[in-house]
Amino acid sequence: MSYDYNSSRKKLILPEYGRNIQKMVNHIKTIEDRDERNKAARTVIGVMGNLNPHLRDVNDFKHKLWDHLAIIADFDLDIDSPYPWPEPESLKSKPNRVPYHQHSIKKKHYGRSIVLMIEKAVALEPGEEKDDLVKMIAYHMKKSYLTWNREAVSDPEIFTDMKTLSGGVLVANPDLKLPETKDILAKNRPIIKKKGGGGKKKQYQQHQQK
């Protein structure tokens, strides 16, 4: 007795539709009457749509289904498609390369967001808004520094780095006090909930009240 395993069958062109759809498409090729072929093709398109309902969220999903039918048929299907038949060469073309912006940052541990904030502050006219933004930048710089460097950092060091990144434009008030290093590290540290401790403590308190 011999068994028919998928590994011994011909590889599916679009596996997400399954082998039955492939068999249906192969059968359409054998239908001699053109009207019957077109009718069978529309039926298969309906089944394909039901098998992949997520395609309904794709713009012009019907067009996508007919393209998939062409691919499953290996572009060898003589029917009247409501859409232009895709070219086989289109499957072999590589997608366009996605451009990535490479920004040169002097002190990378602060990140691109800090640099953008500094550029915004530099463009502001002197005043309360600019002073408030400088304070906020200094705080986030210290927070970012301690995210990547667990060693303590002094406020003057942060102010010096901000002055450097701003090209000497942003000068923080030397009297400005940023949160302590230990406080920032405590906020950055993940909170781990202990299991079972609360129940024992509650039982002990109830025992003491008796």
C-alpha positions as CSV (number, residue, x, y, z in Angstrom):
1,M,0.0,0.0,0.0
2,S,1.5,3.4,-1.0
3,Y,0.8,6.7,0.6
4,D,0.4,10.1,-1.1
5,Y,2.5,12.6,1.0
6,N,2.5,16.3,0.3
7,S,6.3,16.1,0.2
8,S,6.1,13.9,-2.9
9,R,3.5,16.1,-4.7
10,K,4.3,19.1,-6.9
11,K,5.1,22.2,-5.0
12,L,2.2,24.7,-4.7
13,I,2.7,28.1,-6.3
14,L,0.7,29.9,-3.7
15,P,0.5,27.5,-0.7
16,E,-1.9,29.8,1.3
17,Y,-4.7,28.8,-1.0
18,G,-4.2,25.0,-0.6
19,R,-4.0,22.1,-3.0
20,N,-7.7,22.0,-3.7
21,I,-7.6,25.5,-5.3
22,Q,-4.6,24.4,-7.4
23,K,-6.6,21.4,-8.6
24,M,-9.6,23.6,-9.4
25,V,-7.4,25.9,-11.5
26,N,-5.8,23.0,-13.2
27,H,-9.3,21.7,-14.1
28,I,-10.3,25.0,-15.6
29,K,-7.5,24.7,-18.1
30,T,-9.1,21.5,-19.4
31,I,-12.5,23.0,-20.0
32,E,-12.9,23.5,-23.7
33,D,-15.9,25.9,-23.8
34,R,-14.7,29.5,-23.1
35,D,-17.9,30.6,-21.4
36,E,-17.7,27.6,-19.1
37,R,-14.1,28.4,-18.3
38,N,-15.0,32.0,-17.4
39,K,-17.9,30.8,-15.2
40,A,-15.6,28.3,-13.4
41,A,-12.9,31.0,-13.0
42,R,-15.4,33.3,-11.3
43,T,-16.5,30.5,-9.0
44,V,-12.9,29.8,-8.0
45,I,-12.4,33.5,-7.3
46,G,-15.3,33.4,-4.9
47,V,-13.8,30.4,-3.1
48,M,-10.4,32.1,-2.9
49,G,-12.0,35.2,-1.4
50,N,-13.7,33.0,1.3
51,L,-10.4,31.3,2.1
52,N,-8.6,34.6,2.6
53,P,-11.1,37.1,4.1
54,H,-8.2,39.3,5.2
55,L,-7.7,40.3,1.6
56,R,-11.0,42.3,1.9
57,D,-9.0,44.9,3.9
58,V,-6.7,45.3,0.9
59,N,-7.6,48.1,-1.6
60,D,-9.2,46.6,-4.7
61,F,-9.0,43.0,-3.2
62,K,-10.9,41.6,-6.2
63,H,-8.0,42.7,-8.4
64,K,-5.6,41.0,-6.0
65,L,-7.6,37.7,-6.2
66,W,-7.5,37.7,-10.0
67,D,-3.8,38.3,-10.0
68,H,-3.4,35.4,-7.6
69,L,-5.5,33.2,-10.0
70,A,-3.1,34.1,-12.8
71,I,-0.1,33.2,-10.7
72,I,-1.7,29.8,-9.6
73,A,-2.4,29.1,-13.2
74,D,1.3,29.9,-14.0
75,F,-0.1,32.6,-16.4
76,D,-1.4,29.9,-18.7
77,L,-5.2,30.4,-18.5
78,D,-7.3,31.6,-21.4
79,I,-10.2,33.4,-19.7
80,D,-11.8,36.9,-19.8
81,S,-10.3,38.5,-16.7
82,P,-12.0,41.8,-15.6
83,Y,-8.4,43.1,-14.9
84,P,-5.3,43.3,-17.0
85,W,-3.3,40.0,-16.7
86,P,-0.1,40.6,-14.7
87,E,3.2,40.1,-16.3
88,P,5.3,37.1,-15.1
89,E,8.4,39.3,-15.0
90,S,6.7,41.4,-12.3
91,L,7.1,38.6,-9.8
92,K,10.9,38.5,-10.4
93,S,11.5,42.2,-9.9
94,K,13.0,43.2,-6.6
95,P,11.2,45.8,-4.4
96,N,12.6,49.3,-4.3
97,R,15.2,49.9,-1.7
98,V,13.8,51.7,1.3
99,P,16.0,54.8,2.1
100,Y,17.2,55.1,5.6
101,H,18.3,58.5,6.9
102,Q,21.7,58.3,8.5
103,H,22.1,61.1,11.0
104,S,25.5,61.8,12.5
105,I,25.1,62.4,16.3
106,K,28.0,63.5,18.4
107,K,26.8,61.8,21.5
108,K,24.6,58.9,20.4
109,H,23.4,57.9,23.8
110,Y,21.1,60.9,23.9
111,G,19.4,59.9,20.7
112,R,17.9,61.7,17.7
113,S,14.9,63.0,19.6
114,I,17.1,65.1,22.0
115,V,19.0,66.6,19.0
116,L,15.7,67.6,17.4
117,M,14.5,69.2,20.7
118,I,17.8,71.1,20.9
119,E,17.4,72.4,17.3
120,K,13.9,73.6,18.3
121,A,15.2,75.4,21.4
122,V,18.0,77.0,19.4
123,A,15.4,78.5,16.9
124,L,13.3,80.0,19.7
125,E,13.6,83.6,20.8
126,P,14.9,84.2,24.3
127,G,12.1,84.1,26.8
128,E,10.2,81.9,29.2
129,E,9.2,79.3,26.6
130,K,12.8,78.8,25.7
131,D,13.9,78.6,29.3
132,D,11.3,75.9,30.0
133,L,12.3,73.9,27.0
134,V,16.0,74.0,28.0
135,K,15.0,72.7,31.5
136,M,13.0,69.9,29.9
137,I,15.8,69.0,27.5
138,A,18.3,68.9,30.4
139,Y,16.1,66.5,32.3
140,H,15.6,64.2,29.3
141,M,19.3,64.3,28.6
142,K,20.1,63.1,32.1
143,K,17.4,60.4,31.9
144,S,18.7,59.2,28.5
145,Y,22.3,59.2,29.8
146,L,21.4,57.0,32.8
147,T,19.4,54.7,30.5
148,W,22.6,53.7,28.7
149,N,25.2,54.5,31.4
150,R,24.4,53.3,34.9
151,E,27.2,55.5,36.4
152,A,26.2,58.7,38.1
153,V,26.4,61.9,36.0
154,S,26.5,65.4,37.4
155,D,24.3,68.3,36.3
156,P,27.3,70.3,35.0
157,E,28.2,67.4,32.7
158,I,24.7,67.4,31.3
159,F,24.8,71.2,30.8
160,T,28.2,70.9,29.0
161,D,26.9,68.3,26.7
162,M,23.8,70.4,25.9
163,K,26.0,73.4,25.1
164,T,28.1,71.2,22.9
165,L,25.2,69.7,21.0
166,S,23.7,73.2,20.4
167,G,26.9,74.6,19.1
168,G,27.3,76.8,22.2
169,V,23.9,78.4,21.9
170,L,22.0,76.7,24.8
171,V,23.5,77.6,28.2
172,A,21.5,76.3,31.2
173,N,21.2,78.3,34.4
174,P,23.9,77.0,36.7
175,D,21.4,77.2,39.6
176,L,19.1,74.7,37.8
177,K,18.8,71.5,39.8
178,L,17.9,68.3,38.0
179,P,16.5,65.2,39.7
180,E,19.0,63.1,41.6
181,T,20.6,60.2,39.8
182,K,19.2,57.6,42.2
183,D,15.7,59.0,41.7
184,I,15.9,58.7,37.9
185,L,17.4,55.2,38.1
186,A,14.5,54.2,40.4
187,K,12.0,55.4,37.8
188,N,13.8,53.5,35.0
189,R,14.0,50.3,37.1
190,P,11.1,47.8,36.2
191,I,8.6,47.1,38.9
192,I,8.6,43.5,40.0
193,K,5.5,42.4,41.9
194,K,6.1,39.8,44.6
195,K,3.6,36.9,44.6
196,G,2.2,35.5,47.8
197,G,3.7,38.1,50.2
198,G,0.5,40.2,50.6
199,G,-1.5,37.2,51.7
200,K,0.9,36.2,54.5
201,K,1.2,39.8,55.7
202,K,-2.7,40.0,55.9
203,Q,-2.9,36.7,57.8
204,Y,-0.3,38.0,60.3
205,Q,-2.2,41.2,60.8
206,Q,-5.4,39.3,61.5
207,H,-3.6,37.1,64.0
208,Q,-2.3,40.1,65.9
209,Q,-5.8,41.6,66.1
210,K,-7.2,38.5,67.9
